[in-house]
Amino acid sequence: MKEEDVSEQEKVVIGKLGASYGIRGWLKIFSYTDNPRSIFDYKPWFIKVCNEWKVFQVEDWKRHGQGWLCKLQGLDQRATAQTMTNTEITINAETLPVLLKDEFYWRELFGMEVITTQGYSFGKVTDIWETGSNDVLVITTNMKDVFGKKERLVPFLDGKVIKLIDRSAQRIEVDWDPRF
């Protein structure tokens, strides 16, 4: 794969490289995947090094305490591994599993306009919080918000609050009082 091809592909961040571990180039891993172990199922990894995308293969990985360690091909010394600390692990978006019609990746919801069932525009989704009980949409409001809100928090309760997600129109319809 040519490097110019790598930079043009849509990337999804699935984790982050932590501190080096040992003298043979191992690194701690912070996985953002639902099942932390599944970060190793995605191949290859793309990591930005000196503002250039580089392709990395995982040579080996193992459980370590409450976390994970990995050994990337070509990183054989502690000093080399240390240069990778705090860099994001990305993959090509097209390698993500295909979801069912009514399922969504969070990344698909970012930037979507949120409107009420009565047609009032709240603004656009700028973040999503995972709270444990249910996810919460963080919506940056329009400048013309009649209630003077700058940000709205709307629970992601499918069927109760979230009435419709329209990918093609980039719109989420919610049953939520604009005064909240």
ROPAGU-827325 format. One record per residue (C-alpha): residue in one letter; x, y, z. Coordinates in nm, 3 decimals, decimal comma, padded with zeros to 5 digits. Each point is the difference from the previous one (the first is absolute). Layout:
# ROPAGU-827325
<node "A"; <X; Y; Z>>
...
END
This chain:
# ROPAGU-827325
<node "M"; <00,000; 00,000; 00,000>>
<node "K"; <00,143; 00,336; -00,103>>
<node "E"; <00,035; 00,268; 00,268>>
<node "E"; <-00,206; 00,251; -00,200>>
<node "D"; <-00,284; -00,256; -00,009>>
<node "V"; <00,018; -00,038; 00,378>>
<node "S"; <-00,045; 00,373; 00,069>>
<node "E"; <-00,313; 00,025; -00,216>>
<node "Q"; <-00,192; -00,282; 00,168>>
<node "E"; <-00,252; 00,079; 00,274>>
<node "K"; <00,147; -00,094; 00,337>>
<node "V"; <-00,167; -00,101; 00,325>>
<node "V"; <00,184; 00,030; 00,332>>
<node "I"; <-00,022; -00,330; 00,190>>
<node "G"; <00,258; 00,058; 00,271>>
<node "K"; <00,316; 00,165; 00,116>>
<node "L"; <00,356; -00,114; 00,059>>
<node "G"; <00,117; 00,049; 00,357>>
<node "A"; <00,341; -00,014; 00,162>>
<node "S"; <00,267; -00,242; -00,110>>
<node "Y"; <00,037; -00,318; 00,203>>
<node "G"; <00,327; -00,187; 00,035>>
<node "I"; <00,306; 00,027; -00,223>>
<node "R"; <-00,125; -00,183; -00,310>>
<node "G"; <-00,243; 00,261; -00,134>>
<node "W"; <-00,328; -00,107; 00,160>>
<node "L"; <-00,264; 00,269; 00,056>>
<node "K"; <-00,299; 00,035; 00,228>>
<node "I"; <-00,331; 00,024; -00,185>>
<node "F"; <-00,314; 00,199; 00,081>>
<node "S"; <-00,283; -00,156; -00,198>>
<node "Y"; <-00,313; 00,198; -00,092>>
<node "T"; <-00,182; -00,304; -00,140>>
<node "D"; <-00,307; -00,139; 00,182>>
<node "N"; <00,194; -00,313; 00,086>>
<node "P"; <00,355; 00,127; 00,071>>
<node "R"; <00,157; -00,322; -00,128>>
<node "S"; <-00,161; 00,041; -00,342>>
<node "I"; <00,236; 00,286; -00,086>>
<node "F"; <00,239; -00,274; -00,112>>
<node "D"; <-00,255; -00,136; -00,250>>
<node "Y"; <00,034; 00,311; -00,218>>
<node "K"; <00,283; -00,006; -00,251>>
<node "P"; <00,203; 00,187; -00,099>>
<node "W"; <00,044; 00,290; 00,239>>
<node "F"; <00,076; 00,346; -00,136>>
<node "I"; <00,201; 00,229; 00,225>>
<node "K"; <00,107; 00,354; -00,080>>
<node "V"; <00,376; 00,036; 00,046>>
<node "C"; <00,156; 00,341; -00,074>>
<node "N"; <-00,321; 00,109; -00,179>>
<node "E"; <00,006; -00,302; -00,232>>
<node "W"; <-00,224; -00,306; 00,017>>
<node "K"; <00,193; -00,320; 00,058>>
<node "V"; <-00,140; -00,352; -00,025>>
<node "F"; <00,072; -00,228; 00,297>>
<node "Q"; <-00,064; -00,368; 00,056>>
<node "V"; <-00,040; -00,138; 00,350>>
<node "E"; <00,274; -00,258; 00,047>>
<node "D"; <-00,125; -00,117; 00,339>>
<node "W"; <-00,230; 00,106; 00,282>>
<node "K"; <-00,084; -00,112; 00,351>>
<node "R"; <-00,202; 00,081; 00,308>>
<node "H"; <00,189; 00,191; 00,269>>
<node "G"; <-00,175; 00,067; 00,331>>
<node "Q"; <-00,319; 00,190; -00,079>>
<node "G"; <00,125; 00,107; -00,344>>
<node "W"; <00,168; -00,117; -00,318>>
<node "L"; <00,346; 00,005; -00,153>>
<node "C"; <00,097; -00,029; -00,363>>
<node "K"; <00,312; -00,041; -00,206>>
<node "L"; <-00,007; 00,173; -00,339>>
<node "Q"; <00,213; -00,128; -00,285>>
<node "G"; <00,308; 00,216; -00,047>>
<node "L"; <00,004; 00,134; 00,355>>
<node "D"; <00,265; -00,208; 00,171>>
<node "Q"; <00,149; 00,238; 00,254>>
<node "R"; <-00,134; 00,199; 00,291>>
<node "A"; <00,124; 00,333; -00,141>>
<node "T"; <-00,184; -00,055; -00,328>>
<node "A"; <-00,317; -00,104; 00,181>>
<node "Q"; <00,017; 00,310; 00,222>>
<node "T"; <-00,038; 00,222; -00,308>>
<node "M"; <-00,343; -00,157; -00,057>>
<node "T"; <-00,141; 00,078; 00,346>>
<node "N"; <-00,336; 00,185; -00,007>>
<node "T"; <-00,061; -00,052; -00,371>>
<node "E"; <-00,342; -00,105; -00,123>>
<node "I"; <-00,063; -00,341; -00,153>>
<node "T"; <-00,223; 00,028; -00,305>>
<node "I"; <-00,144; -00,239; -00,255>>
<node "N"; <-00,171; 00,046; -00,334>>
<node "A"; <-00,370; 00,067; 00,056>>
<node "E"; <-00,089; -00,260; -00,263>>
<node "T"; <00,145; -00,278; 00,219>>
<node "L"; <-00,267; 00,054; 00,267>>
<node "P"; <-00,273; -00,264; 00,010>>
<node "V"; <-00,313; 00,079; -00,199>>
<node "L"; <-00,286; 00,086; 00,233>>
<node "L"; <-00,369; -00,078; -00,027>>
<node "K"; <-00,231; 00,264; -00,147>>
<node "D"; <-00,100; 00,141; 00,340>>
<node "E"; <00,353; -00,004; 00,150>>
<node "F"; <00,249; 00,286; -00,009>>
<node "Y"; <00,359; 00,073; 00,078>>
<node "W"; <00,033; 00,311; 00,216>>
<node "R"; <00,219; 00,161; -00,265>>
<node "E"; <-00,296; -00,005; -00,239>>
<node "L"; <-00,206; 00,215; 00,239>>
<node "F"; <00,256; 00,280; 00,036>>
<node "G"; <-00,107; 00,305; -00,199>>
<node "M"; <-00,359; -00,116; -00,043>>
<node "E"; <-00,268; 00,264; 00,056>>
<node "V"; <-00,233; -00,073; 00,291>>
<node "I"; <-00,362; 00,113; -00,033>>
<node "T"; <-00,305; -00,055; 00,216>>
<node "T"; <-00,309; -00,182; -00,122>>
<node "Q"; <-00,156; 00,348; -00,025>>
<node "G"; <00,279; 00,120; -00,232>>
<node "Y"; <00,206; 00,211; 00,243>>
<node "S"; <00,373; -00,021; -00,083>>
<node "F"; <00,223; -00,060; 00,302>>
<node "G"; <00,330; 00,013; -00,189>>
<node "K"; <00,260; -00,264; -00,087>>
<node "V"; <00,142; -00,298; 00,186>>
<node "T"; <00,355; 00,085; 00,110>>
<node "D"; <00,063; -00,272; 00,259>>
<node "I"; <-00,152; -00,310; 00,154>>
<node "W"; <00,042; -00,096; 00,364>>
<node "E"; <-00,013; -00,355; 00,124>>
<node "T"; <-00,160; 00,017; 00,345>>
<node "G"; <-00,054; -00,364; 00,085>>
<node "S"; <-00,378; 00,008; -00,002>>
<node "N"; <-00,041; 00,159; -00,344>>
<node "D"; <00,202; 00,207; -00,243>>
<node "V"; <-00,056; 00,377; -00,017>>
<node "L"; <00,015; 00,216; -00,313>>
<node "V"; <00,187; 00,327; 00,053>>
<node "I"; <-00,146; 00,255; -00,239>>
<node "T"; <00,156; 00,337; -00,076>>
<node "T"; <-00,295; 00,228; -00,057>>
<node "N"; <-00,068; 00,243; -00,280>>
<node "M"; <00,091; 00,365; 00,054>>
<node "K"; <-00,371; 00,085; -00,022>>
<node "D"; <-00,112; -00,229; 00,281>>
<node "V"; <-00,309; 00,174; 00,142>>
<node "F"; <00,063; -00,147; 00,344>>
<node "G"; <00,356; 00,136; 00,019>>
<node "K"; <00,158; -00,344; 00,033>>
<node "K"; <00,354; -00,058; -00,125>>
<node "E"; <-00,003; -00,373; 00,049>>
<node "R"; <-00,267; -00,263; 00,050>>
<node "L"; <00,024; -00,347; 00,148>>
<node "V"; <-00,251; -00,249; -00,138>>
<node "P"; <-00,013; -00,362; 00,119>>
<node "F"; <00,044; -00,256; -00,277>>
<node "L"; <-00,307; -00,208; 00,080>>
<node "D"; <-00,099; -00,169; -00,324>>
<node "G"; <-00,375; 00,005; -00,054>>
<node "K"; <-00,070; 00,216; 00,305>>
<node "V"; <00,203; 00,313; -00,072>>
<node "I"; <00,171; -00,087; -00,328>>
<node "K"; <-00,280; -00,037; -00,253>>
<node "L"; <00,189; -00,010; -00,330>>
<node "I"; <00,357; 00,000; -00,127>>
<node "D"; <00,020; 00,087; -00,368>>
<node "R"; <00,349; -00,063; -00,137>>
<node "S"; <-00,071; 00,148; -00,343>>
<node "A"; <-00,146; 00,325; 00,140>>
<node "Q"; <00,261; 00,009; 00,282>>
<node "R"; <-00,281; 00,056; 00,250>>
<node "I"; <-00,110; -00,139; 00,336>>
<node "E"; <-00,360; 00,054; 00,107>>
<node "V"; <-00,062; 00,009; 00,374>>
<node "D"; <-00,301; 00,023; 00,229>>
<node "W"; <00,153; 00,247; 00,246>>
<node "D"; <-00,123; 00,328; 00,146>>
<node "P"; <00,207; 00,293; -00,138>>
<node "R"; <-00,012; 00,169; 00,343>>
<node "F"; <00,226; -00,270; 00,151>>
END
